[in-house]
Amino acid sequence: MSNNTERKVIQWLATGEVGESSRTMALWLTWKTKTEWCSVPHDPDDLNRCIKLLNAVPELRARLKDMAKLGPVWKRLVEKWDLIEVAYINEAGIDWCKKRSAPHTYELMRELIDGPKASA
């Protein structure tokens, strides 16, 4: 990562709307630092913060697939990230500018987070 990218990430960590999943993304994509909480975005609100990070530091978007190294849930999420992000933006808008709920996005996320269901 360039010094400029690192500065942007530090600025975002200090002043941005930071949650556990977006912090996980920032630290892993910038410095390959894995923390004990290593959180994934669990709902559209978490996703919103992750998208805001990627918008604030666009250089990280090119490395998004690296999140898959943090486990199977991250792998499933980043494989469908574009789909989830478009669904959220269409449904609620960045920073909830369209409306305060995103049930379709939440459903997509839960399917990926919960993973394949075992056959009974």
C-alpha positions, 0 to 999 in steps of 0.5 A: 500500500502506498503512503497516501493510501495508508494516510487515507485509511488512518484518516478514515479510522480517526474520523469516519463512521467506523464499525467492526466489519469496516475496521476489519476491512481497513486493517486487513486490506491496508496492513494485513492485520487480523484482529481478534474480533475479525468481524463481517458485515452482519446487516445493511447498516454494517454494509453501509459503513464498509461501502463508505470505507471503500468510497473514502479509500477507493484503492482498497476496492481493488483488494476486496477479494483479499478479504476471503482469506479471513474465512468462509463467510468473508469469502462468500460475501466478497464473491457476491459483493457487487450484487449486494452493494448494488442491491443496497444502493438501489434499495436504501442508497449510500448512508440511507439517503433513500430510505431506512430499511433494506430488507432485500439486501438483508436477505441476500446478506443472511443467505451468504452469512448463514451459508449452505444449509445442510440437507436433512 
